[in-house]
């Protein structure tokens, strides 16, 4: 009794975030306008908006003052997306509590006044400082092997995914691979933003024959 909805059943090249899909499906059965700002935060946090432009236009029309910047990631909504990632990285607040903060905020203007948001704000400040230090170290210690760019992340926080996403635009024609060792295991996050390489297949093949998955 599970409905599996995947836009790639129709178009193998399409990329749409889970947030976008959930918002569109919800809009089929109810008025979702009160949740549009939350959908915007989720979509922006997932980075790729190329195939989600219909909802992006809804967001720009609903919040013209907030979305003046062409790059939505650099708006207040993008900052909230960072707060979610930061809170998860520091384990300062549970995912369930994050949901409660967003539900209780009602509208994004009330977000920073909502109980629980202070933990997310503090976490974001901590991770912003950590990311600044990491990026300075990245410039010194990144290694390049042909089309492969590799960096070992050394941090008390799990930042492989957000770091690889934020740096990926600098290496459009290459595969950026960031790895971090923790408790005897290695976690890898890889990106290729211009689709020169099928990174999912690359990681799957690399993991073949190992006690690993990609």
Backbone as numpy.savetxt, mean C-alpha at the origin, in Angstrom:
# Nx Ny Nz CAx CAy CAz Cx Cy Cz
-19.79 -22.25 -0.85 -20.61 -21.04 -0.85 -19.76 -19.78 -0.85
-18.70 -19.83 -1.63 -17.80 -18.68 -1.73 -17.88 -18.11 -3.15
-18.08 -16.82 -3.25 -18.05 -16.15 -4.55 -16.64 -15.59 -4.75
-15.99 -16.03 -5.80 -14.65 -15.56 -6.11 -14.75 -14.53 -7.23
-14.47 -13.28 -6.90 -14.56 -12.19 -7.87 -13.16 -11.69 -8.18
-12.75 -11.78 -9.43 -11.41 -11.37 -9.83 -11.49 -10.71 -11.21
-11.17 -9.42 -11.30 -11.27 -8.72 -12.60 -10.35 -9.31 -13.66
-9.31 -10.04 -13.26 -8.38 -10.61 -14.23 -8.96 -11.84 -14.94
-10.13 -12.30 -14.53 -10.80 -13.34 -15.31 -11.15 -12.81 -16.70
-11.38 -11.50 -16.78 -11.76 -10.88 -18.06 -10.57 -10.17 -18.73
-9.67 -9.64 -17.93 -8.54 -8.90 -18.48 -7.29 -9.24 -17.67
-6.36 -9.96 -18.26 -5.19 -10.43 -17.53 -4.27 -9.30 -17.09
-4.38 -8.15 -17.73 -3.47 -7.04 -17.44 -4.02 -6.06 -16.40
-5.28 -6.18 -16.05 -5.92 -5.19 -15.19 -5.41 -5.29 -13.75
-5.35 -4.14 -13.07 -5.01 -4.15 -11.65 -5.99 -3.23 -10.92
-6.78 -3.81 -10.04 -7.73 -3.04 -9.23 -7.62 -3.52 -7.79
-7.55 -2.58 -6.88 -7.38 -2.93 -5.47 -8.63 -3.58 -4.90
-8.45 -4.34 -3.85 -9.58 -4.96 -3.16 -10.56 -3.89 -2.67
-10.01 -2.76 -2.22 -10.86 -1.66 -1.76 -11.78 -1.17 -2.87
-11.21 -0.99 -4.05 -12.00 -0.54 -5.20 -13.12 -1.53 -5.49
-12.79 -2.81 -5.52 -13.78 -3.84 -5.84 -14.88 -3.88 -4.77
-14.48 -3.80 -3.51 -15.47 -3.83 -2.42 -16.41 -2.63 -2.49
-15.84 -1.46 -2.81 -16.66 -0.25 -2.93 -17.66 -0.38 -4.08
-17.19 -0.86 -5.22 -18.07 -1.01 -6.39 -19.18 -2.03 -6.14
-18.83 -3.14 -5.50 -19.85 -4.16 -5.19 -20.85 -3.63 -4.18
-20.36 -2.92 -3.16 -21.25 -2.34 -2.15 -22.21 -1.34 -2.75
-21.71 -0.57 -3.74 -22.53 0.46 -4.38 -23.67 -0.14 -5.19
-23.58 -1.43 -5.50 -24.66 -2.10 -6.22 -25.89 -2.31 -5.35
-25.71 -2.34 -4.03 -26.83 -2.66 -3.13 -27.16 -1.54 -2.14
-26.32 -0.50 -2.04 -26.62 0.57 -1.10 -25.89 1.84 -1.51
-26.25 2.95 -0.88 -25.60 4.22 -1.13 -24.28 4.25 -0.36
-23.17 4.32 -1.07 -21.85 4.24 -0.45 -21.16 5.59 -0.28
-21.87 6.70 -0.54 -21.19 8.00 -0.56 -20.56 8.36 0.79
-21.16 7.89 1.91 -20.59 8.19 3.23 -19.28 7.45 3.46
-19.02 6.43 2.65 -17.81 5.63 2.80 -16.79 5.90 1.70
-17.08 6.87 0.86 -16.21 7.16 -0.28 -14.80 7.54 0.18
-14.70 8.33 1.22 -13.38 8.78 1.69 -12.56 7.60 2.22
-13.24 6.62 2.84 -12.53 5.43 3.33 -12.05 4.61 2.14
-12.90 4.49 1.13 -12.50 3.78 -0.09 -11.29 4.46 -0.72
-11.28 5.79 -0.70 -10.16 6.54 -1.28 -8.85 6.23 -0.55
-8.92 6.18 0.77 -7.72 5.87 1.56 -7.19 4.49 1.19
-8.08 3.50 1.11 -7.66 2.14 0.76 -7.08 2.04 -0.62
-7.72 2.70 -1.58 -7.24 2.66 -2.97 -5.87 3.32 -3.09
-5.71 4.48 -2.47 -4.43 5.20 -2.53 -3.34 4.37 -1.87
-3.66 3.71 -0.77 -2.69 2.88 -0.07 -2.22 1.71 -0.91
-3.05 1.29 -1.85 -2.69 0.17 -2.73 -1.94 0.64 -3.97
-1.76 1.93 -4.08 -0.83 2.58 -5.02 -1.33 2.72 -6.45
-1.71 1.63 -7.10 -2.03 1.69 -8.53 -3.49 2.08 -8.74
-3.73 3.23 -9.38 -5.08 3.72 -9.60 -5.45 3.77 -11.09
-4.61 3.19 -11.94 -4.81 3.29 -13.38 -6.17 2.77 -13.83
-6.62 1.67 -13.23 -7.87 1.05 -13.65 -9.02 1.33 -12.68
-8.86 2.37 -11.88 -9.88 2.72 -10.88 -10.33 4.16 -11.03
-10.16 4.72 -12.23 -10.36 6.15 -12.43 -11.80 6.61 -12.24
-12.79 5.71 -12.41 -14.17 6.14 -12.20 -14.41 6.56 -10.75
-13.86 5.78 -9.81 -14.02 6.13 -8.39 -13.07 7.28 -8.02
-11.91 7.35 -8.65 -11.00 8.46 -8.43 -11.70 9.78 -8.77
-12.45 9.79 -9.87 -13.19 11.00 -10.25 -14.28 11.33 -9.23
-14.93 10.30 -8.69 -15.92 10.51 -7.62 -15.26 11.20 -6.44
-14.08 10.73 -6.08 -13.35 11.28 -4.93 -12.99 12.73 -5.19
-12.50 13.04 -6.39 -12.09 14.41 -6.71 -13.29 15.36 -6.70
-14.43 14.90 -7.17 -15.64 15.74 -7.17 -16.17 15.95 -5.76
-16.09 14.91 -4.93 -16.63 15.00 -3.57 -15.74 15.83 -2.65
-14.41 15.79 -2.88 -13.47 16.48 -2.00 -12.48 17.31 -2.82
-12.98 18.33 -3.53 -12.10 19.11 -4.43 -10.97 19.83 -3.70
-11.23 20.31 -2.47 -10.20 21.04 -1.73 -9.08 20.11 -1.28
-9.42 18.86 -0.98 -8.45 17.91 -0.48 -7.63 17.31 -1.61
-8.23 17.19 -2.80 -7.58 16.47 -3.91 -7.03 17.40 -4.98
-6.66 18.62 -4.61 -6.09 19.56 -5.58 -4.80 19.02 -6.19
-4.02 18.31 -5.36 -2.76 17.73 -5.84 -3.04 16.62 -6.84
-2.35 16.65 -7.97 -2.54 15.62 -8.99 -2.22 14.22 -8.45
-1.26 14.16 -7.53 -0.86 12.89 -6.93 -1.64 12.69 -5.64
-2.64 11.82 -5.66 -3.50 11.64 -4.49 -2.74 11.13 -3.27
-1.64 10.40 -3.53 -0.85 9.88 -2.42 -0.30 11.02 -1.56
-0.12 12.19 -2.15 0.46 13.32 -1.44 -0.59 14.22 -0.79
-1.82 13.72 -0.67 -2.90 14.46 -0.02 -3.12 13.93 1.40
-4.08 14.55 2.09 -4.44 14.10 3.44 -4.91 12.65 3.43
-5.59 12.26 2.37 -6.06 10.88 2.25 -4.88 9.91 2.15
-3.83 10.33 1.44 -2.63 9.52 1.35 -1.92 9.39 2.68
-1.97 10.47 3.46 -1.35 10.43 4.79 -2.05 9.41 5.68
-3.38 9.31 5.55 -4.13 8.32 6.32 -3.74 6.90 5.91
-3.51 6.72 4.61 -3.07 5.41 4.13 -1.73 5.05 4.76
-0.85 6.03 4.89 0.45 5.81 5.54 0.27 5.46 7.01
-0.71 6.09 7.65 -0.97 5.81 9.07 -1.36 4.35 9.28
-2.14 3.80 8.35 -2.53 2.40 8.45 -1.30 1.51 8.35
-0.46 1.75 7.35 0.76 0.96 7.16 1.68 1.08 8.37
1.79 2.30 8.91 2.66 2.53 10.06 2.16 1.81 11.30
0.85 1.86 11.52 0.27 1.20 12.68 0.46 -0.31 12.61
0.37 -0.86 11.40 0.59 -2.30 11.21 2.06 -2.65 11.43
2.96 -1.77 10.97 4.40 -2.03 11.10 4.86 -1.99 12.55
4.28 -1.09 13.35 4.70 -0.94 14.75 3.87 -1.80 15.70
2.78 -2.38 15.19 1.87 -3.18 16.03 1.33 -2.38 17.21
1.15 -1.09 16.99 0.68 -0.22 18.08 -0.83 -0.30 18.28
-1.53 -0.80 17.27 -2.99 -0.87 17.33 -3.43 -2.00 16.40
-4.42 -2.76 16.80 -4.85 -3.91 16.00 -5.61 -3.46 14.75
-5.68 -4.35 13.76 -6.43 -4.03 12.54 -7.89 -3.77 12.85
-8.44 -4.53 13.80 -9.85 -4.33 14.20 -10.05 -2.93 14.78
-9.07 -2.47 15.57 -9.17 -1.13 16.16 -9.03 -0.04 15.11
-8.21 -0.31 14.08 -8.08 0.65 12.98 -9.42 0.81 12.28
-10.11 -0.32 12.05 -11.44 -0.27 11.44 -12.38 0.57 12.31
-12.31 0.39 13.62 -13.17 1.15 14.54 -12.91 2.65 14.42
-11.65 3.03 14.29 -11.31 4.45 14.16 -11.96 5.04 12.92
-11.85 4.33 11.80 -12.42 4.83 10.55 -13.95 4.87 10.61
-14.56 3.87 11.21 -16.02 3.85 11.32 -16.53 4.99 12.20
-15.82 5.26 13.29 -16.26 6.28 14.24 -15.95 7.69 13.79
-15.04 7.83 12.81 -14.67 9.17 12.35 -15.80 9.83 11.56
-16.65 9.02 10.91 -17.78 9.50 10.11 -17.32 10.22 8.83
-16.57 11.29 8.97 -16.00 11.98 7.81 -14.52 12.23 8.10
-13.71 12.38 7.04 -12.27 12.42 7.24 -11.81 13.63 8.05
-12.62 14.71 8.08 -12.23 15.88 8.87 -12.18 15.56 10.36
-12.94 14.53 10.78 -12.99 14.17 12.20 -11.95 13.11 12.57
-11.18 12.65 11.60 -10.32 11.50 11.82 -9.36 11.70 12.99
-8.63 12.81 12.99 -7.60 13.02 14.01 -8.19 13.36 15.38
-9.50 13.56 15.45 -10.17 13.81 16.74 -10.80 12.53 17.28
-10.74 11.46 16.52 -11.39 10.21 16.89 -10.49 9.39 17.82
-11.04 8.90 18.95 -10.23 8.07 19.86 -9.58 6.89 19.14
-8.30 6.71 19.40 -7.54 5.65 18.75 -6.66 6.18 17.64
-7.07 7.31 17.04 -6.28 7.85 15.93 -4.92 8.35 16.40
-4.83 8.75 17.69 -3.55 9.26 18.19 -2.45 8.20 18.12
-2.82 6.93 18.28 -1.83 5.85 18.18 -1.35 5.71 16.73
-2.27 5.89 15.81 -1.91 5.80 14.39 -1.02 6.98 13.99
-1.34 8.16 14.50 -0.55 9.36 14.19 0.86 9.22 14.74
0.98 8.74 15.98 2.30 8.56 16.60 3.11 7.50 15.85
2.44 6.42 15.45 3.12 5.37 14.69 3.65 5.91 13.38
2.86 6.76 12.74 3.27 7.33 11.46 4.50 8.22 11.62
4.55 8.98 12.71 5.72 9.82 12.97 6.96 8.96 13.17
6.80 7.84 13.89 7.92 6.92 14.13 8.43 6.31 12.83
7.49 5.85 12.00 7.87 5.19 10.75 8.43 6.19 9.74
7.94 7.41 9.73 8.49 8.43 8.82 9.97 8.66 9.12
10.32 8.73 10.40 11.73 8.91 10.79 12.55 7.69 10.38
11.98 6.49 10.61 12.68 5.25 10.26 12.89 5.15 8.75
11.86 5.51 7.98 11.95 5.44 6.52 13.01 6.42 6.00
13.12 7.59 6.60 14.12 8.56 6.19 15.52 7.98 6.37
15.75 7.34 7.53 17.05 6.73 7.80 17.33 5.57 6.85
16.29 4.77 6.58 16.45 3.62 5.69 16.81 4.08 4.28
16.15 5.12 3.79 16.41 5.59 2.43 17.83 6.15 2.29
18.35 6.73 3.37 19.74 7.20 3.35 20.69 6.00 3.26
20.36 4.94 4.01 21.18 3.72 3.98 21.03 3.02 2.63
19.84 3.07 2.06 19.58 2.45 0.76 20.53 3.01 -0.30
20.67 4.32 -0.33 21.54 4.96 -1.33 22.99 4.51 -1.19
23.40 4.14 0.02 24.78 3.74 0.26 25.00 2.25 -0.02
24.00 1.42 0.24 24.21 -0.03 0.25 23.39 -0.83 -0.77
22.65 -0.16 -1.63 21.89 -0.88 -2.66 22.86 -1.52 -3.65
22.50 -2.71 -4.14 23.33 -3.43 -5.10 22.54 -3.63 -6.39
23.23 -3.51 -7.52 22.60 -3.69 -8.83 23.30 -4.79 -9.60
22.50 -5.73 -10.11 23.00 -6.83 -10.93 22.17 -6.86 -12.21
22.64 -6.19 -13.24 21.89 -6.12 -14.48 20.56 -5.41 -14.25
19.46 -6.12 -14.50 18.12 -5.55 -14.31 17.56 -5.78 -12.91
18.41 -6.27 -12.00 17.96 -6.58 -10.65 18.61 -5.62 -9.65
17.78 -4.95 -8.86 18.26 -4.04 -7.82 17.90 -4.66 -6.47
18.91 -4.89 -5.62 18.70 -5.61 -4.37 19.15 -4.77 -3.18
18.34 -4.83 -2.13 18.69 -4.11 -0.89 18.25 -4.93 0.31
19.16 -5.06 1.29 18.80 -5.75 2.53 18.31 -4.72 3.55
17.10 -4.89 3.99 16.52 -3.99 4.98 16.87 -4.46 6.38
17.43 -3.55 7.16 17.75 -3.86 8.56 16.99 -2.86 9.43
15.89 -3.31 9.99 15.02 -2.43 10.76 14.23 -3.27 11.76
13.86 -2.69 12.90 13.01 -3.42 13.84 11.57 -3.55 13.36
11.26 -2.85 12.25 9.90 -2.85 11.72 9.85 -3.57 10.37
8.71 -4.18 10.08 8.51 -4.86 8.80 8.07 -3.84 7.76
9.03 -3.33 7.02 8.75 -2.25 6.07 9.12 -2.61 4.64
9.32 -3.90 4.37 9.70 -4.32 3.02 8.70 -3.85 1.97
7.43 -4.09 2.24 6.41 -3.77 1.24 6.27 -2.26 1.00
6.05 -1.44 2.05 5.92 0.01 1.78 7.19 0.63 1.22
8.37 0.11 1.64 9.62 0.66 1.13 9.79 0.34 -0.36
9.51 -0.91 -0.74 9.65 -1.29 -2.14 8.68 -0.53 -3.02
7.47 -0.28 -2.49 6.49 0.49 -3.25 6.94 1.94 -3.45
7.41 2.57 -2.37 7.78 3.99 -2.45 9.02 4.23 -3.32
9.90 3.23 -3.41 11.13 3.40 -4.19 11.01 2.88 -5.62
9.95 2.14 -5.90 9.85 1.42 -7.17 9.85 2.33 -8.40
9.29 3.54 -8.29 9.23 4.43 -9.45 10.63 4.84 -9.93
11.61 4.78 -9.04 12.98 5.16 -9.41 13.63 4.10 -10.30
13.04 2.89 -10.31 13.66 1.78 -11.04 12.65 1.14 -11.98
12.00 1.97 -12.80 10.92 1.51 -13.67 11.27 0.34 -14.56
12.45 0.35 -15.17 12.81 -0.71 -16.10 13.53 -1.88 -15.46
13.61 -1.88 -14.14 14.31 -2.94 -13.43 13.39 -3.57 -12.37
13.84 -4.70 -11.83 13.12 -5.33 -10.71 13.79 -4.87 -9.42
13.02 -4.25 -8.55 13.51 -3.84 -7.24 13.14 -4.91 -6.23
14.13 -5.46 -5.56 13.89 -6.54 -4.59 14.48 -6.13 -3.23
13.62 -6.08 -2.23 14.05 -5.73 -0.87 13.77 -6.92 0.03
14.77 -7.29 0.83 14.59 -8.45 1.70 14.99 -8.12 3.13
14.39 -8.87 4.04 14.63 -8.65 5.46 14.62 -9.98 6.19
15.65 -10.22 7.01 15.73 -11.47 7.76 15.13 -11.28 9.15
14.31 -12.23 9.57 13.67 -12.17 10.89 13.36 -13.57 11.36
13.83 -13.91 12.55 13.56 -15.22 13.16 13.94 -16.38 12.24
15.09 -16.25 11.58 15.57 -17.33 10.74 14.90 -17.45 9.39
14.03 -16.51 9.06 13.36 -16.53 7.77 13.66 -15.23 7.01
13.53 -15.30 5.70 13.75 -14.11 4.88 12.45 -13.74 4.17
12.03 -12.52 4.38 10.83 -11.99 3.71 11.29 -11.10 2.56
10.70 -11.30 1.39 11.09 -10.55 0.19 9.90 -9.79 -0.38
10.14 -8.57 -0.77 9.12 -7.78 -1.46 9.75 -7.23 -2.74
9.12 -7.49 -3.87 9.68 -7.06 -5.15 8.67 -6.25 -5.95
9.17 -5.33 -6.77 8.32 -4.47 -7.59 8.93 -4.24 -8.96
8.06 -4.07 -9.95 8.47 -3.59 -11.26 7.28 -2.80 -11.81
7.35 -1.48 -11.73 6.19 -0.64 -12.00 5.84 -0.51 -13.48
6.82 -0.64 -14.39 6.48 -0.44 -15.80 6.14 -1.75 -16.53
6.01 -2.84 -15.76 5.58 -4.15 -16.29 6.56 -4.73 -17.31
7.84 -4.38 -17.17 8.86 -4.99 -18.03 9.07 -6.46 -17.66
8.78 -6.78 -16.39 8.99 -8.13 -15.89 7.75 -8.60 -15.13
7.48 -9.90 -15.22 6.40 -10.52 -14.45 6.98 -10.93 -13.11
6.90 -10.03 -12.13 7.55 -10.25 -10.85 6.93 -11.42 -10.09
5.62 -11.60 -10.22 4.95 -12.71 -9.52 5.52 -14.05 -9.98
5.66 -14.22 -11.30 6.21 -15.47 -11.83 7.68 -15.60 -11.47
8.42 -14.50 -11.49 9.83 -14.51 -11.13 10.02 -15.05 -9.71
9.23 -14.55 -8.76 9.35 -15.00 -7.37 8.89 -16.44 -7.21
7.84 -16.81 -7.94 7.35 -18.18 -7.88 8.42 -19.17 -8.35
9.08 -18.83 -9.45 10.14 -19.69 -9.98 11.35 -19.73 -9.04
11.66 -18.60 -8.44 12.80 -18.54 -7.52 12.57 -19.39 -6.27
11.31 -19.50 -5.87 10.97 -20.27 -4.66 10.84 -21.76 -4.91
10.79 -22.17 -6.18 10.62 -23.58 -6.53 11.77 -24.42 -5.98
11.43 -25.51 -5.31 12.45 -26.41 -4.76 12.94 -26.00 -3.38
12.47 -24.87 -2.89 12.85 -24.41 -1.56 11.66 -24.54 -0.61
11.91 -24.41 0.67 10.81 -24.36 1.65 10.31 -22.93 1.68
9.71 -22.55 0.57 9.31 -21.15 0.41 8.15 -21.04 -0.56
7.53 -19.88 -0.59 6.45 -19.59 -1.52 6.67 -18.22 -2.11
6.21 -18.03 -3.35 6.36 -16.73 -3.99 5.12 -16.40 -4.79
